[in-house]
């Protein structure tokens, strides 16, 4: 489903976060929820993590990215943006699929927090067993 157009979008999910990512030709601007990338994600490791699809393809300064993300925390939101960005890059050109697939950028991380069960103190935690 490659469109070979300059403008594209992708949806990414991680934990409870959902991101809609819009990709346009430009000079490398990155806007997240109407704020600058460094302002929205102050932790450098998260910024480096979500920019991976662009750095793998070496197109960091070729596109302007606008991302709308909601739900979850900063780590989940960064992961959701990364997946949405990778999917948008594949929509632009199918040539981008192979390097992103090899790097694991197109795989959805399905891990979520396990729910707490009734009658127990946590998701897996159990009360101490006693024979008497």
N, CA, C and O atoms as a MOPAC input file, in Angstrom:
PM7 MOZYME 1SCF
protein

 N      0.82400 1    -1.18800 1     0.00000 1
 C      0.00000 1     0.00000 1     0.00000 1
 C      0.86700 1     1.25000 1     0.00000 1
 O      0.71900 1     2.10300 1     0.87500 1
 N      1.77100 1     1.37200 1    -0.96900 1
 C      2.64700 1     2.54100 1    -1.05300 1
 C      2.00400 1     3.57800 1    -1.95900 1
 O      1.49300 1     3.26200 1    -3.03300 1
 N      2.04200 1     4.81400 1    -1.50300 1
 C      1.39400 1     5.88000 1    -2.24800 1
 C      2.37300 1     6.69800 1    -3.08500 1
 O      1.96000 1     7.37900 1    -4.02400 1
 N      3.67400 1     6.64100 1    -2.75700 1
 C      4.70200 1     7.42600 1    -3.44300 1
 C      4.35800 1     8.91100 1    -3.46700 1
 O      4.65300 1     9.60900 1    -4.43700 1
 N      3.74300 1     9.38100 1    -2.41100 1
 C      3.47900 1    10.80100 1    -2.28000 1
 C      4.40700 1    11.36800 1    -1.23100 1
 O      4.99800 1    10.62300 1    -0.44900 1
 N      4.53600 1    12.67200 1    -1.21000 1
 C      5.43800 1    13.29900 1    -0.26700 1
 C      4.81200 1    13.40700 1     1.12100 1
 O      5.52800 1    13.44200 1     2.12200 1
 N      3.49400 1    13.45900 1     1.18800 1
 C      2.82200 1    13.60800 1     2.47600 1
 C      2.20800 1    12.28200 1     2.89300 1
 O      1.61400 1    11.57800 1     2.07600 1
 N      2.35500 1    11.94300 1     4.17700 1
 C      1.87000 1    10.65800 1     4.64100 1
 C      1.50100 1    10.74000 1     6.11900 1
 O      1.83100 1    11.70900 1     6.80200 1
 N      0.81300 1     9.71000 1     6.59800 1
 C      0.48100 1     9.63600 1     8.01700 1
 C      0.54600 1     8.19300 1     8.47800 1
 O      0.47200 1     7.26400 1     7.67300 1
 N      0.68800 1     8.01600 1     9.79800 1
 C      0.74200 1     6.68000 1    10.37600 1
 C      0.23100 1     6.70900 1    11.79800 1
 O      0.32000 1     7.72700 1    12.48400 1
 N     -0.30100 1     5.58900 1    12.23200 1
 C     -0.80500 1     5.46200 1    13.59400 1
 C      0.06900 1     4.48700 1    14.35500 1
 O      0.40300 1     3.41200 1    13.85700 1
 N      0.43600 1     4.87300 1    15.57000 1
 C      1.25400 1     4.00700 1    16.40800 1
 C      0.63100 1     3.85400 1    17.77500 1
 O      0.00100 1     4.77900 1    18.28800 1
 N      0.80700 1     2.67700 1    18.37000 1
 C      0.29300 1     2.43100 1    19.71200 1
 C      1.36600 1     1.76000 1    20.54900 1
 O      2.15300 1     0.95800 1    20.04600 1
 N      1.38900 1     2.09900 1    21.84100 1
 C      2.31300 1     1.47700 1    22.78300 1
 C      1.71300 1     1.61200 1    24.16900 1
 O      1.34100 1     2.71100 1    24.57800 1
 N      1.61400 1     0.50500 1    24.90000 1
 C      0.94600 1     0.46900 1    26.20600 1
 C     -0.46100 1     1.05400 1    26.05500 1
 O     -1.28400 1     0.46700 1    25.35200 1
 N     -0.76500 1     2.18800 1    26.68900 1
 C     -2.09400 1     2.77500 1    26.52000 1
 C     -2.04700 1     4.06100 1    25.70200 1
 O     -3.02800 1     4.80300 1    25.66400 1
 N     -0.91900 1     4.33400 1    25.04600 1
 C     -0.76000 1     5.55800 1    24.25600 1
 C     -1.11100 1     5.31200 1    22.79700 1
 O     -0.84000 1     4.24400 1    22.24800 1
 N     -1.71600 1     6.31800 1    22.18000 1
 C     -2.03700 1     6.26900 1    20.75600 1
 C     -1.50800 1     7.54100 1    20.11600 1
 O     -1.76300 1     8.64100 1    20.60600 1
 N     -0.76900 1     7.39200 1    19.01600 1
 C     -0.18000 1     8.54900 1    18.34000 1
 C     -0.59800 1     8.56900 1    16.87700 1
 O     -0.58200 1     7.54500 1    16.19300 1
 N     -0.97400 1     9.76600 1    16.41000 1
 C     -1.19400 1     9.99200 1    14.98500 1
 C     -0.04500 1    10.86400 1    14.49700 1
 O      0.16800 1    11.96300 1    15.00800 1
 N      0.68600 1    10.37600 1    13.51600 1
 C      1.89200 1    11.05600 1    13.04700 1
 C      1.69600 1    11.46200 1    11.59500 1
 O      1.33800 1    10.64000 1    10.75200 1
 N      1.93600 1    12.74500 1    11.31000 1
 C      1.82700 1    13.29500 1     9.95800 1
 C      3.21500 1    13.70300 1     9.48600 1
 O      3.95500 1    14.37800 1    10.20300 1
 N      3.56000 1    13.28500 1     8.27400 1
 C      4.88800 1    13.49700 1     7.71900 1
 C      4.76900 1    14.32700 1     6.45300 1
 O      4.02800 1    13.97000 1     5.53700 1
 N      5.51000 1    15.45200 1     6.39900 1
 C      5.50300 1    16.32200 1     5.22200 1
 C      6.93300 1    16.65800 1     4.83200 1
 O      7.81400 1    16.66700 1     5.69200 1
 N      7.18500 1    16.93200 1     3.56400 1
 C      8.53300 1    17.36800 1     3.19300 1
 C      8.83900 1    18.69000 1     3.88300 1
 O      7.98300 1    19.57100 1     3.96600 1
 N     10.05500 1    18.82000 1     4.37200 1
 C     10.41600 1    20.04100 1     5.09000 1
 C     11.88000 1    20.03400 1     5.47900 1
 O     12.72600 1    19.47800 1     4.77800 1
 N     12.16700 1    20.66700 1     6.62200 1
 C     13.56700 1    20.82100 1     7.03000 1
 C     13.85400 1    20.24500 1     8.41400 1
 O     14.84200 1    20.62900 1     9.04100 1
 N     13.02000 1    19.33900 1     8.90200 1
 C     13.32400 1    18.64600 1    10.14100 1
 C     12.60200 1    19.15200 1    11.37100 1
 O     12.99800 1    18.81300 1    12.48600 1
 N     11.56200 1    19.94800 1    11.21500 1
 C     10.79600 1    20.40200 1    12.39200 1
 C     10.02300 1    19.22500 1    12.97100 1
 O      9.52500 1    18.37800 1    12.22800 1
 N      9.92300 1    19.17100 1    14.29800 1
 C      9.21400 1    18.08000 1    14.95700 1
 C      8.31100 1    18.67800 1    16.01500 1
 O      8.78400 1    19.21700 1    17.01500 1
 N      7.00100 1    18.58200 1    15.79300 1
 C      6.00900 1    19.14100 1    16.70600 1
 C      5.21400 1    17.99000 1    17.33600 1
 O      4.70600 1    17.12100 1    16.62800 1
 N      5.10900 1    17.99200 1    18.67200 1
 C      4.32300 1    16.99300 1    19.39300 1
 C      3.27600 1    17.73600 1    20.22100 1
 O      3.62100 1    18.54200 1    21.08500 1
 N      2.01300 1    17.46800 1    19.95800 1
 C      0.90200 1    18.12900 1    20.64800 1
 C      1.07400 1    19.65400 1    20.69100 1
 O      0.93400 1    20.27300 1    21.74600 1
 N      1.37600 1    20.24100 1    19.54000 1
 C      1.54300 1    21.68400 1    19.35800 1
 C      2.69600 1    22.26800 1    20.17200 1
 O      2.73100 1    23.47200 1    20.42700 1
 N      3.63800 1    21.41800 1    20.57900 1
 C      4.83700 1    21.87100 1    21.28300 1
 C      6.07300 1    21.29600 1    20.61100 1
 O      6.00000 1    20.28800 1    19.90900 1
 N      7.19900 1    21.94100 1    20.83100 1
 C      8.45900 1    21.48100 1    20.25400 1
 C      8.85400 1    20.13100 1    20.87300 1
 O      8.50200 1    19.83900 1    22.01600 1
 N      9.58300 1    19.32000 1    20.11200 1
 C      9.95200 1    17.97700 1    20.55900 1
 C     10.73400 1    18.01000 1    21.86700 1
 O     10.40800 1    17.26200 1    22.78800 1
 N     11.76000 1    18.86000 1    21.97300 1
 C     12.57600 1    18.94400 1    23.17900 1
 C     11.81500 1    19.46500 1    24.37600 1
 O     12.14300 1    19.15000 1    25.52000 1
 N     10.79800 1    20.26100 1    24.11100 1
 C      9.96400 1    20.79300 1    25.19200 1
 C      9.00800 1    19.72300 1    25.70600 1
 O      8.77600 1    19.62400 1    26.91100 1
 N      8.45600 1    18.92500 1    24.80100 1
 C      7.48500 1    17.89700 1    25.19100 1
 C      8.17300 1    16.70100 1    25.85200 1
 O      7.68200 1    16.17100 1    26.84800 1
 N      9.31700 1    16.27700 1    25.29100 1
 C     10.08400 1    15.16700 1    25.85200 1
 C     11.42900 1    15.69100 1    26.35500 1
 O     12.38600 1    15.75000 1    25.58300 1
 N     11.52200 1    16.07400 1    27.63500 1
 C     12.78900 1    16.60600 1    28.13900 1
 C     13.88000 1    15.54300 1    28.26800 1
 O     15.06400 1    15.88100 1    28.27800 1
 N     13.50400 1    14.26600 1    28.36500 1
 C     14.51300 1    13.20100 1    28.48100 1
 C     15.10600 1    12.88900 1    27.10500 1
 O     14.38100 1    12.53200 1    26.17700 1
 N     16.42800 1    13.02600 1    26.98200 1
 C     17.13600 1    12.85300 1    25.70100 1
 C     17.01100 1    11.42700 1    25.16000 1
 O     16.97200 1    11.22700 1    23.94600 1
 N     16.95000 1    10.44200 1    26.04900 1
 C     16.86100 1     9.05800 1    25.59700 1
 C     15.55600 1     8.79600 1    24.85400 1
 O     15.53200 1     8.02300 1    23.89600 1
 N     14.46900 1     9.43500 1    25.29000 1
 C     13.18600 1     9.27100 1    24.60900 1
 C     13.21500 1     9.93100 1    23.23700 1
 O     12.66800 1     9.39100 1    22.27500 1
 N     13.85000 1    11.09400 1    23.14500 1
 C     13.97100 1    11.78600 1    21.85700 1
 C     14.78500 1    10.93900 1    20.88700 1
 O     14.40200 1    10.76800 1    19.72900 1
 N     15.92300 1    10.40300 1    21.37000 1
 C     16.75500 1     9.56100 1    20.51300 1
 C     15.99100 1     8.31400 1    20.06400 1
 O     16.11500 1     7.87800 1    18.91900 1
 N     15.20400 1     7.75100 1    20.97200 1
 C     14.44700 1     6.54300 1    20.67800 1
 C     13.38600 1     6.78300 1    19.60500 1
 O     13.24500 1     5.97800 1    18.68500 1
 N     12.64200 1     7.87900 1    19.71500 1
 C     11.55900 1     8.09800 1    18.74100 1
 C     12.05500 1     8.63200 1    17.40500 1
 O     11.31600 1     8.59400 1    16.42100 1
 N     13.28800 1     9.12900 1    17.34300 1
 C     13.85300 1     9.58500 1    16.06800 1
 C     14.54800 1     8.46400 1    15.29200 1
 O     15.02400 1     8.69000 1    14.17900 1
 N     14.61100 1     7.26700 1    15.86100 1
 C     15.30700 1     6.15500 1    15.22500 1
 C     14.87200 1     5.85900 1    13.79100 1
 O     15.74100 1     5.65200 1    12.94400 1
 N     13.56700 1     5.82600 1    13.46600 1
 C     13.21300 1     5.54300 1    12.06700 1
 C     13.80800 1     6.55400 1    11.08300 1
 O     14.21400 1     6.18300 1     9.98100 1
 N     13.85900 1     7.81800 1    11.47600 1
 C     14.42600 1     8.84300 1    10.59800 1
 C     15.94600 1     8.71100 1    10.48500 1
 O     16.50400 1     8.90700 1     9.40600 1
 N     16.62100 1     8.38000 1    11.59700 1
 C     18.07600 1     8.24900 1    11.55000 1
 C     18.50800 1     6.99500 1    10.80100 1
 O     19.55000 1     6.99700 1    10.14600 1
 N     17.71800 1     5.91700 1    10.88900 1
 C     18.04600 1     4.68600 1    10.15000 1
 C     18.01500 1     4.94500 1     8.64900 1
 O     18.87600 1     4.46200 1     7.91400 1
 N     17.01900 1     5.71100 1     8.19300 1
 C     16.88900 1     6.01100 1     6.76100 1
 C     17.69600 1     7.23600 1     6.34700 1
 O     17.76000 1     7.57400 1     5.16500 1
 N     18.31700 1     7.90400 1     7.33300 1
 C     19.14800 1     9.08200 1     7.08000 1
 C     18.35600 1    10.21600 1     6.42200 1
 O     18.84100 1    10.85600 1     5.48900 1
 N     17.13700 1    10.46300 1     6.91200 1
 C     16.27600 1    11.52400 1     6.37700 1
 C     15.81100 1    12.46600 1     7.48800 1
 O     14.70200 1    12.99900 1     7.44400 1
 N     16.68100 1    12.66000 1     8.48400 1
 C     16.32300 1    13.45500 1     9.66200 1
 C     15.93300 1    14.88300 1     9.31000 1
 O     15.02500 1    15.44200 1     9.92600 1
 N     16.60400 1    15.48500 1     8.32700 1
 C     16.32800 1    16.87600 1     7.95200 1
 C     15.47400 1    16.99900 1     6.69000 1
 O     15.36600 1    18.08500 1     6.12200 1
 N     14.87300 1    15.90400 1     6.25000 1
 C     14.09600 1    15.92700 1     5.01000 1
 C     12.60300 1    16.10700 1     5.22000 1
 O     11.89200 1    16.49800 1     4.29400 1
 N     12.11400 1    15.82600 1     6.43000 1
 C     10.68100 1    15.85900 1     6.68200 1
 C     10.34300 1    16.68200 1     7.91800 1
 O     11.11600 1    16.74100 1     8.87400 1
 N      9.18300 1    17.31100 1     7.88200 1
 C      8.58400 1    17.92300 1     9.06300 1
 C      7.59800 1    16.91100 1     9.62800 1
 O      6.82400 1    16.30600 1     8.88700 1
 N      7.63000 1    16.73000 1    10.94100 1
 C      6.77900 1    15.73700 1    11.59200 1
 C      5.84700 1    16.45300 1    12.55700 1
 O      6.27700 1    17.27400 1    13.36800 1
 N      4.56500 1    16.12800 1    12.45600 1
 C      3.57200 1    16.63500 1    13.39800 1
 C      2.91100 1    15.41200 1    14.01900 1
 O      2.34800 1    14.57400 1    13.31500 1
 N      2.98400 1    15.31900 1    15.35100 1
 C      2.44400 1    14.16100 1    16.04600 1
 C      1.42600 1    14.59900 1    17.08300 1
 O      1.67000 1    15.52500 1    17.85700 1
 N      0.28200 1    13.92500 1    17.09200 1
 C     -0.72400 1    14.10000 1    18.13700 1
 C     -0.75700 1    12.79700 1    18.91800 1
 O     -1.01000 1    11.73000 1    18.36000 1
 N     -0.49800 1    12.89800 1    20.21900 1
 C     -0.42300 1    11.68500 1    21.03600 1
 C     -1.20400 1    11.89600 1    22.32300 1
 O     -1.17500 1    12.97200 1    22.91900 1
 N     -1.90400 1    10.84500 1    22.73900 1
 C     -2.65200 1    10.91500 1    23.99600 1
 C     -2.61200 1     9.57400 1    24.69300 1
 O     -2.39800 1     8.53700 1    24.06500 1
 N     -2.82100 1     9.60500 1    26.00100 1
 C     -2.84500 1     8.39800 1    26.80900 1
 C     -1.47400 1     7.97700 1    27.26900 1
 O     -0.47000 1     8.25800 1    26.61400 1
 N     -1.43500 1     7.29600 1    28.40700 1
 C     -0.19300 1     6.72800 1    28.90800 1
 C      0.80100 1     7.75600 1    29.41500 1
 O      0.45500 1     8.91500 1    29.64500 1
 N      2.02600 1     7.32300 1    29.58400 1
 C      3.10500 1     8.18000 1    30.06100 1
 C      4.06400 1     8.53300 1    28.94900 1
 O      3.80000 1     8.25900 1    27.77800 1
 N      5.17400 1     9.14000 1    29.31400 1
 C      6.11100 1     9.62200 1    28.29500 1
 C      6.76800 1     8.47600 1    27.52600 1
 O      6.96000 1     8.58100 1    26.31500 1
 N      7.11200 1     7.39600 1    28.20500 1
 C      7.75700 1     6.27100 1    27.52200 1
 C      6.82000 1     5.63200 1    26.50300 1
 O      7.22500 1     5.34600 1    25.37600 1
 N      5.58000 1     5.40900 1    26.89400 1
 C      4.59900 1     4.83500 1    25.97100 1
 C      4.30400 1     5.76000 1    24.81400 1
 O      4.13500 1     5.30500 1    23.68200 1
 N      4.23900 1     7.06100 1    25.08100 1
 C      3.97600 1     8.03100 1    24.01700 1
 C      5.12500 1     8.08000 1    23.02600 1
 O      4.89700 1     8.17100 1    21.82000 1
 N      6.36200 1     8.01900 1    23.51700 1
 C      7.52400 1     8.02400 1    22.61500 1
 C      7.52600 1     6.77600 1    21.73400 1
 O      7.83000 1     6.85500 1    20.54300 1
 N      7.18800 1     5.62900 1    22.31400 1
 C      7.11300 1     4.38600 1    21.53600 1
 C      6.00900 1     4.41800 1    20.50000 1
 O      6.16900 1     3.89600 1    19.39700 1
 N      4.88200 1     5.03300 1    20.85200 1
 C      3.76600 1     5.14400 1    19.90800 1
 C      4.13100 1     6.05200 1    18.74100 1
 O      3.80200 1     5.75200 1    17.59400 1
 N      4.80600 1     7.15500 1    19.02600 1
 C      5.23300 1     8.06700 1    17.96200 1
 C      6.23400 1     7.37900 1    17.04700 1
 O      6.17900 1     7.54800 1    15.82900 1
 N      7.15500 1     6.60000 1    17.62500 1
 C      8.16100 1     5.89900 1    16.82300 1
 C      7.50700 1     4.92700 1    15.84400 1
 O      7.89400 1     4.87100 1    14.67700 1
 N      6.52100 1     4.16300 1    16.30800 1
 C      5.83200 1     3.22100 1    15.42400 1
 C      5.04500 1     3.95800 1    14.34900 1
 O      5.06600 1     3.55800 1    13.18500 1
 N      4.35100 1     5.02900 1    14.72400 1
 C      3.59400 1     5.81100 1    13.74700 1
 C      4.49900 1     6.43700 1    12.69500 1
 O      4.14700 1     6.49500 1    11.51700 1
 N      5.65200 1     6.89900 1    13.12200 1
 C      6.63400 1     7.49900 1    12.20500 1
 C      7.15700 1     6.46500 1    11.21300 1
 O      7.27600 1     6.74500 1    10.02100 1
 N      7.46700 1     5.27600 1    11.70800 1
 C      7.95500 1     4.20500 1    10.83400 1
 C      6.88900 1     3.80200 1     9.81800 1
 O      7.19800 1     3.58100 1     8.64700 1
 N      5.64400 1     3.70700 1    10.26100 1
 C      4.56200 1     3.34300 1     9.33700 1
 C      4.33900 1     4.43300 1     8.28800 1
 O      4.05100 1     4.12400 1     7.13200 1
 N      4.46700 1     5.68700 1     8.67200 1
 C      4.30900 1     6.78300 1     7.71500 1
 C      5.43100 1     6.76400 1     6.68200 1
 O      5.19100 1     7.03400 1     5.50500 1
 N      6.65500 1     6.44700 1     7.10900 1
 C      7.78200 1     6.37100 1     6.17700 1
 C      7.61300 1     5.22900 1     5.18300 1
 O      8.02200 1     5.35100 1     4.02800 1
 N      7.01600 1     4.12500 1     5.61400 1
 C      6.75900 1     3.00400 1     4.69900 1
 C      5.68900 1     3.38200 1     3.68100 1
 O      5.75900 1     2.97500 1     2.52100 1
 N      4.68600 1     4.17100 1     4.12200 1
 C      3.65400 1     4.62200 1     3.18600 1
 C      4.23200 1     5.52500 1     2.10500 1
 O      3.76100 1     5.52000 1     0.96800 1
 N      5.24500 1     6.29300 1     2.45900 1
 C      5.87100 1     7.18900 1     1.47500 1
 C      6.57700 1     6.37600 1     0.39200 1
 O      6.42700 1     6.66000 1    -0.79600 1
 N      7.34600 1     5.36600 1     0.79900 1
 C      8.05500 1     4.54500 1    -0.18000 1
 C      8.25500 1     3.13700 1     0.37400 1
 O      8.65800 1     2.97000 1     1.52500 1
 N      7.97600 1     2.14000 1    -0.43500 1
 C      8.16900 1     0.76100 1     0.00100 1
 C      9.63900 1     0.40600 1     0.15600 1
 O      9.96300 1    -0.59400 1     0.79700 1
 N     10.53800 1     1.20100 1    -0.41800 1
 C     11.98000 1     0.97400 1    -0.25100 1
 C     12.39400 1     1.16000 1     1.20400 1
 O     13.40100 1     0.60800 1     1.64700 1
 N     11.61600 1     1.93800 1     1.93800 1
 C     11.92400 1     2.18500 1     3.35300 1
 C     11.57500 1     0.99700 1     4.23900 1
 O     12.04100 1     0.91800 1     5.37500 1
 N     10.76900 1     0.08100 1     3.74100 1
 C     10.27500 1    -1.01500 1     4.57200 1
 C     11.38300 1    -1.96000 1     5.04000 1
 O     11.43300 1    -2.31200 1     6.21800 1
 N     12.25800 1    -2.36800 1     4.14500 1
 C     13.28700 1    -3.36600 1     4.48000 1
 C     14.21200 1    -2.91100 1     5.61300 1
 O     14.37100 1    -3.65500 1     6.58100 1
 N     14.83000 1    -1.72400 1     5.54000 1
 C     15.71400 1    -1.33000 1     6.65400 1
 C     14.96800 1    -1.12500 1     7.97500 1
 O     15.51000 1    -1.41100 1     9.04200 1
 N     13.73000 1    -0.63200 1     7.90800 1
 C     12.95800 1    -0.43400 1     9.13200 1
 C     12.52700 1    -1.77000 1     9.73000 1
 O     12.49500 1    -1.92200 1    10.95100 1
 N     12.19700 1    -2.73100 1     8.88300 1
 C     11.78500 1    -4.05400 1     9.34600 1
 C     12.95200 1    -4.76600 1    10.03300 1
 O     12.78100 1    -5.38500 1    11.08300 1
 N     14.13600 1    -4.67100 1     9.42900 1
 C     15.32800 1    -5.30500 1     9.99900 1
 C     15.64700 1    -4.71400 1    11.37500 1
 O     16.06100 1    -5.43400 1    12.28400 1
 N     15.45100 1    -3.40900 1    11.52000 1
 C     15.73700 1    -2.73200 1    12.78800 1
 C     14.63100 1    -2.93100 1    13.81800 1
 O     14.78000 1    -2.51200 1    14.96600 1
 N     13.52700 1    -3.56100 1    13.43000 1
 C     12.43500 1    -3.83400 1    14.36000 1
 C     11.52300 1    -2.64500 1    14.61900 1
 O     10.82600 1    -2.60900 1    15.63300 1
 N     11.52000 1    -1.67900 1    13.72200 1
 C     10.71700 1    -0.46600 1    13.91400 1
 C      9.24600 1    -0.66300 1    13.54800 1
 O      8.40500 1     0.13700 1    13.95700 1
 N      8.91900 1    -1.70800 1    12.78900 1
 C      7.54400 1    -1.90300 1    12.33100 1
 C      6.77400 1    -2.90600 1    13.19600 1
 O      5.62200 1    -3.23000 1    12.90900 1
 N      7.42100 1    -3.39200 1    14.25500 1
 C      6.78400 1    -4.35900 1    15.13100 1
 C      6.11300 1    -3.64400 1    16.29400 1
 O      6.74600 1    -2.85800 1    16.99800 1
 N      4.84300 1    -3.91700 1    16.48800 1
 C      4.09400 1    -3.30600 1    17.58800 1
 C      4.44800 1    -4.01500 1    18.88100 1
 O      4.36300 1    -5.24100 1    18.95300 1
 N      4.84100 1    -3.27500 1    19.89500 1
 C      5.15400 1    -3.84000 1    21.19600 1
 C      3.83300 1    -4.02800 1    21.95200 1
 O      3.24300 1    -3.05400 1    22.42000 1
 N      3.37700 1    -5.25600 1    22.06900 1
 C      2.04000 1    -5.53800 1    22.58500 1
 C      1.98400 1    -5.62100 1    24.10400 1
 O      0.91900 1    -5.88400 1    24.66300 1
 N      3.11600 1    -5.40100 1    24.79000 1
 C      3.11100 1    -5.52200 1    26.25100 1
 C      2.27700 1    -4.42500 1    26.88800 1
 O      2.39800 1    -3.25200 1    26.53600 1
 N      1.43700 1    -4.81700 1    27.82200 1
 C      0.62300 1    -3.87700 1    28.58100 1
 C      0.69000 1    -4.26900 1    30.04300 1
 O      1.13400 1    -5.36700 1    30.37900 1
 N      0.25100 1    -3.37300 1    30.91100 1
 C      0.23800 1    -3.66900 1    32.34000 1
 C     -0.85200 1    -4.69800 1    32.62400 1
 O     -1.99700 1    -4.54100 1    32.19900 1
 N     -0.47800 1    -5.74900 1    33.34700 1
 C     -1.44400 1    -6.78700 1    33.69400 1
 C     -2.36500 1    -6.27300 1    34.79600 1
 O     -1.91800 1    -5.59500 1    35.72100 1
 N     -3.62600 1    -6.59300 1    34.69500 1
 C     -4.58600 1    -6.08500 1    35.67000 1
 C     -4.45100 1    -6.78200 1    37.01000 1
 O     -4.01300 1    -7.92900 1    37.09400 1
 N     -4.83400 1    -6.07000 1    38.05100 1
 C     -4.86700 1    -6.62200 1    39.39900 1
 C     -6.07500 1    -7.54800 1    39.51900 1
 O     -7.16700 1    -7.22000 1    39.05500 1
 N     -5.87000 1    -8.71300 1    40.14900 1
 C     -6.96700 1    -9.65700 1    40.34100 1
 C     -7.61000 1    -9.44600 1    41.70900 1
 O     -6.94000 1    -9.06300 1    42.66800 1
 N     -8.90700 1    -9.69700 1    41.79000 1
 C     -9.62900 1    -9.51300 1    43.05500 1
 C     -9.14000 1   -10.52000 1    44.08000 1
 O     -8.73700 1   -11.63100 1    43.73500 1
 N     -9.18000 1   -10.12000 1    45.34400 1
 C     -8.78300 1   -11.00400 1    46.42900 1
 C     -7.28600 1   -11.16000 1    46.58300 1
 O     -6.82800 1   -11.95900 1    47.40000 1
 N     -6.51000 1   -10.40500 1    45.80700 1
 C     -5.05100 1   -10.48300 1    45.87500 1
 C     -4.48200 1    -9.06100 1    45.92200 1
 O     -5.14600 1    -8.11200 1    45.50600 1
 N     -3.24000 1    -8.91200 1    46.43500 1
 C     -2.69100 1    -7.55900 1    46.56500 1
 C     -2.18500 1    -6.94200 1    45.25200 1
 O     -1.98600 1    -5.72900 1    45.19100 1
 N     -1.97700 1    -7.73500 1    44.21800 1
 C     -1.47700 1    -7.17800 1    42.95700 1
 C     -1.79800 1    -8.09100 1    41.79600 1
 O     -2.59800 1    -9.01700 1    41.93300 1
 N     -1.17800 1    -7.83900 1    40.64600 1
 C     -1.45400 1    -8.63600 1    39.45800 1
 C     -0.97000 1   -10.07300 1    39.62900 1
 O     -1.70300 1   -11.01400 1    39.32400 1
 N      0.25500 1   -10.24900 1    40.11400 1
 C      0.82100 1   -11.59000 1    40.30900 1
 C      1.06700 1   -11.90400 1    41.78500 1
 O      1.15800 1   -13.06900 1    42.17400 1
 N      1.16900 1   -10.88500 1    42.57700 1
 C      1.46800 1   -11.04700 1    43.99900 1
 C      0.33900 1   -11.79700 1    44.69500 1
 O     -0.84100 1   -11.57000 1    44.42500 1
 N      0.72900 1   -12.69300 1    45.59500 1
 C     -0.23400 1   -13.45400 1    46.36700 1
 C      0.05100 1   -13.24000 1    47.86200 1
 O      1.16300 1   -12.88200 1    48.25100 1
 N     -0.96500 1   -13.46500 1    48.67800 1
 C     -0.75500 1   -13.38900 1    50.11100 1
 C      0.10600 1   -14.57900 1    50.54200 1
 O      0.09500 1   -15.63200 1    49.90400 1
 N      0.84900 1   -14.39300 1    51.63300 1
 C      1.76100 1   -15.42800 1    52.10200 1
 C      0.98100 1   -16.69100 1    52.46700 1
 O     -0.05700 1   -16.63600 1    53.12700 1
 N      1.50900 1   -17.82200 1    52.01800 1
 C      0.85900 1   -19.11100 1    52.29500 1
 C      1.25000 1   -19.60900 1    53.68300 1
 O      2.41300 1   -19.54700 1    54.07900 1
 N      0.26600 1   -20.09700 1    54.39800 1
 C      0.52800 1   -20.70100 1    55.70500 1
 C     -0.27800 1   -21.99400 1    55.79100 1
 O     -1.45200 1   -22.02800 1    55.42300 1
 N      0.37100 1   -23.07800 1    56.28900 1
 C     -0.29000 1   -24.37300 1    56.36900 1
 C     -1.40500 1   -24.35600 1    57.42700 1
 O     -2.39100 1   -25.08100 1    57.29400 1
 N     -1.25600 1   -23.54500 1    58.46100 1
 C     -2.24900 1   -23.48200 1    59.54500 1
 C     -3.12400 1   -22.28800 1    59.42400 1
 O     -4.01000 1   -22.08500 1    60.25300 1

